């Protein structure tokens, strides 16, 4: 680690030491059912920063909360905006801090903050090295060579999408990626099991957009001009669950929508102040259990170590699984 990285880590340690936030306890640990076939953590928008240090205590506490669980999670998924400005020290801090002892796979997606400040080639290099390094450290066989990829975990398919060029707020999903997605979904849909698709930005006019983005424009806060084309591909298949972030909307009325047969779940920010929800606390997200006929998104304040059961999302699946 270079001198700037050491200084960054020191600042973060000091910030965490003096914060009034109480580390999560063990009175309400994550405890999965014996009947679940798959379980994973679902976070979005940690946006670790080398100067916005208020976020660090929530991120550190959330990592500690996962570590405090006796569960071994099949994956930890982050739906983009992993870093604030894609700085080397931010990527390194994330890699060092994320829980590893009870995580079997890391499913990382890029957000606009991860790619917008530099060349696309460099973004691909940094992201693939980060993701592959995380998985290598826990002996996962998952490797990626671009911003979009597919993998199977416990026979369940996870598809991660990412922009095909540098964009500032939205994403550009090329025709080639859409074709790849269609073919991947066709292959995955054969067994009827739920398919988890992660993309940082949601569809246009969904999850309260554009009002929740504070803009009157139709595409504001969304994936962008490929929104309809992406929706058309996803809606061809049953049991598709789209996981997004980006909006920093708290858990509540805008979190889940059924859109043209697609189960769309928009995650709150893990560390940044959330808004427009019934629960807008810092440190919130979901842990997910998959059963034969349903998927349950358990709402949780990871920074405080407590479940929020009244905000759980239960998705009923179609077909004989």
N, C-alpha and C positions, 0 to 999 in steps of 0.2 A: 504494500500500500504506500502511495507517495505521501508527501507532507501535507498536501491539501486534503487528501482522504483522511489522514489522521486527525487533522484539525476539525473536519466535518464530524467525524465520529465522536470527538471530544465534546463538541458543542451539543450534539444530540444526547450524549450521556448526561451532561450538566442539565439540559432542559428537562430530561426525564426525572432526574434526581429532585429538582425543585418544583415539579408540577404538583398541584393539589389533587390530581387524579389518583384515586386509590386503585392499586393493581387488582385485577379480578380475583375473586375468592374461589373456593371450591364447593360452595353451598349448593350451586345449581350447575353442575358440570354438564357438558354435552354427553348425552347417553342415548345411544341408538337402540332401536328395537332388534331383537334376535331374528326377526322376520325380514329385515331389510336386505336387499340383494346388492346394494351399492350405496355408499355414503360419501359425500364430499362437501367441502367448504366452498361457499360462493361469495366472493367479495368483488368490489369495484372501486376504482378511483382512490387508491391510497395516496397517489401523487406525492411520494416522498420527495422532499425538497431540501436543498442545502441552505436555504435562508428562511423558509416559512416553517419555523421550528415548532410552532404550536401543534402541528399535526403529529409530531413524533410520539408523544405519550400515548395517543390513541392507537397508533400502529403497533407500538411495543406491547401495550397491554393486550391487544387482540391476538398477537402472536403468542403471548404467554397463556392466554385463555385456551387456545387450541392445544398447546403443550400440556396444560393441566388436565386435559381429558384423558381418560383411559382408553378411548377409542383409537383405532388405527384407521385413518381416512384413506379411501381409495384415491382421492385427489384433492388438491387445493387449487381452485380456479380463481383467477383474477381477470375480470372483464374489461381490461384496459386502463389507461392512465396509471400505469405502474409508477412512473416517475413524473416529476414536474417539468423538467427540461431536458431529459435524456442525458444528463451529465454522468461521466464515469463514476463519480463518487456516489451518485444516487443509485445507479445500478448495483454497485458493490455493496452499499448498505442494505439494499433489499435482499441481495443474495446471502449476506451474512445473517440477517435478522429473521428471515422467514423460518417458521418451525419446520423441522426435518425429521425428528425422531419418530413421529407417528403419521407421516405423509408418504404415500406410495407413489404418487405422480404429481407433477406440477403442470397445470394447464394454463399457460399464460397467453393473453391476447394483448395486442397493442391498442392504445388509444391515440387520440390526436396529439396529446402532450408528449407521447413517446417518439413521435416521428416528425413533428412540424418544424423543428429548429435546425435541421441539417439535411444533407443529401439523403435520398432514399436508399442508396447503396449502403451508406453508413448505418442507417436505421436497421436494415436487414441484418447487417453484421452484428451490431450490438444486441439486438433482440435474440437472434439465434444463439449467440454465445451465452447470453444470460440464461435462456431457457434450457439449453443443453447442459450448461454447467450445474444448474439446480437439479436436473434429473440425474445426471451422472453422480452427484454427491449422495443421492439416496438409492443408487443402484437401479433406477428405473431405466427401462430400455427405450423410452420415448426420446427421439431426436427429431429436430425440425431443421429445414433449410430455407424456409420462407416465412412470411407473416401469416399464411394460411396453411392449415394442415388437418389431418384426420387421424384419430387413434381409437382403439377399442380398449375399454377397461371393464373387466368382469363381463365381457361379451356385450357391453353397451357402447354405442358409438358417440364420440365427441368430435364435433367439427368446429374448428376455430377459423374465423374469417378475419381479414385485415386489408387495409388499403393497399392498392397496387401502385400508388405514387404518393409523394409528399403532399399533404393537404393541411390546412390550418385548423379547421373545425370539423368538417365532415370527412367522409372517406370516399375513395374511388374504387368501386368494385368492377373490374374489367369483365368483358365478355368471356374471356378465357377462364377467369375465376368462377363466373356464374355457371359455365358449362361443366367445370370440374365439380362444383357444388351439386349440380343436378345429377351427375353420374354417381357421386359419392352418396347422395341421399337415396338414389335408386338401389344401390347395393345394400345400404344399411337398412332400408325399409323392409327388406325381404322377411326378416324375422318378427316384424310387428312391434318390436321393443321401442321405447322412447328414444329419440335422437336429440341430443343436446347440441345446439348450435350457439356459439358465442360470437358476438360482434359488439364492439364498444358502443356504437350509436344505434338507437332504435329506429323503427320505421317513422316516416313523416306522419304527422297528425295522429300520433299515438302517445299514450301516457301523458296526456294533458298538453301535448305540443300543439301549436307553438307557444302557448301562454306560459308553460312551465319553463321555457327558455327565455321568456321576457322579450319576445319578438313577434311582429305581425306577419312575418314571411313564412310561406308554406313549408319550406324545407328546413327552417330554423331548428337546430338541435338534433336533427336526424342524420341518418347515414348519407343523405344527399340525393342526387338525381337518379341514382340506381335503386331508390327505395321501392318503386313499383315493380321493377324487374326482379329484385330480390324476393319480394313478397310473392310474386307469381311462381317462382321456383319452389319456395318453401311450402306454399299452400297445396302443392301437388301431392304431398305425403302426409300420412297420419302420424300423430304422436310426436310432432316436432315441437320442441321447447326452445324458444329463442331467449337467450340470456344477454342482457345489455346493461350499460351503465350510463355515464356521460352527463346525465341531467342533474345529479346531486339532489334528487327528489327523495324525501323521506319515505318511510314505509307507510302505505295507506292506500287511498283510493286510486292512485296512479301506478301502483306497483305491478298489478297483474291485469292483462287484457287477453281475451280470445279474439284474434284478428284473422278472419278468413280461415278458420280452423287451426291457426298457429297459436300455441300457448306462449305469450310474450311476457317475460318477467324482467322488469327494469330494476336493477339493484341500486340501493342508495350508495353514497360515498362512504367509505370506511372512516376517513379522517377529516373531511371538510364539512363545514356546517351544511346540513341538509335543510330543505324547505318543502312546503306544500304537502306534507304528509301528516298522518296522525302521530307518528313517531319520527322526530327529527333530531334525535340525539346523535352525538359523535360516536363512532365505534360500532355502528350497526351493519348488519348483513344477514346472511342466511347460512344454515347448514342443511344439507339436503339428504333425504332418504328416498330410495327407489324400492317400490314393492311390486308385486306381480301386476296389480291393476291400478296403481296410483303412484304419484310422485308427490312428496311432501316437502315444501320449502319451510323450514323452521326459522322463524324470525328470532334474532338474538342480538343483544348488545354485548359484543365480544370484549369491549373495553371494560365493562363492568362484570362480565361473567354471569349473565342471566338471560334466560329465554324470555320471549315475548309471545306466549302461545296464542293470545287473542289476534295476532297478526299473521299466523301461519297461513300458507297457501297450499291447498290440496288440489291437485290436478288429477282428474279421473282419466284413465287411458282407454282407448278404443281397441276392441279386438281381444282375441284369446292369446294372452301372453304367457 
